């Protein structure tokens, strides 16, 4: 018997990397997992691997997201994981439209999917929500990643505020900072030229990779699921913080 037998879970940004690892971990605990992403081939592959449901939608498209979630049905466990790190570079140089799009994905994408799921969770008296945050939410943020840092800081505050409203309902909300996970996002970051992202950014992420200090997606996923299996509420939890 799994701890989540009979529960339905939803993972946004579930088509690869950390999202795919979280979907696999949730499935191993007995949940039926909806794997949501805008890339059809990826979500179908992950959903097939975990015995779940492939959900093709963009978290920045309210109508498509709403109709997809309505077809999927009730959600007991939600991981708002969809996110992007771009645009990278000094704020004065980046494309402002890309900056705004990143905030729509990282912040409003999580807000929309949580808004869709929370009323039903409250009505049923059970729900577990984790928003995937980042250490970049701490001041002064990640160098050369203004939109990412800003959106993750806002996501933390949103999560804490939501958790206060949910107190006593049987529904919990927490933010998890999974550390620097060895995913395609890290590869993308290392591929950026130093004259665009700056020496501090370039050396930090190349150094973490070269020293073997990146966290395995499965390890970060286990941490996320441990939080979901707990009764914690209203916390921002960092995988590297001793407990």
Number of C-alpha atoms within 10 A of each C-alpha: 6 12 12 19 14 11 19 21 25 31 24 29 26 31 28 20 18 27 27 28 22 28 32 24 22 31 24 15 16 17 25 24 28 29 31 34 26 20 16 14 12 20 26 19 17 25 24 13 13 21 16 23 18 23 26 22 22 20 28 21 14 15 11 14 22 16 11 16 19 12 9 15 12 17 23 23 27 25 29 27 26 24 23 16 20 20 23 23 21 14 14 7 10 18 13 13 9 14 20 13 18 24 24 21 22 29 27 19 24 27 19 19 21 20 11 17 21 23 12 16 22 16 12 14 13 16 25 24 27 26 28 25 30 25 20 20 20 13 10 10 18 18 18 22 21 22 27 29 25 21 25 26 20 17 24 25 15 18 26 18 13 19 22 13 14 19 13 12 15 16 24 29 31 26 29 23 23 23 19 21 20 20 16 12 17 17 13 11 17 19 11 15 12 14 9 15 19 16 12 12 21 20 13 12 18 16 14 15 18 10 9 10 13 17 17 16 22 19 16 22 23 17 20 27 18 13 21 23 15 10 12 15 25 20 17 19 21 18 17 11 8 5 6
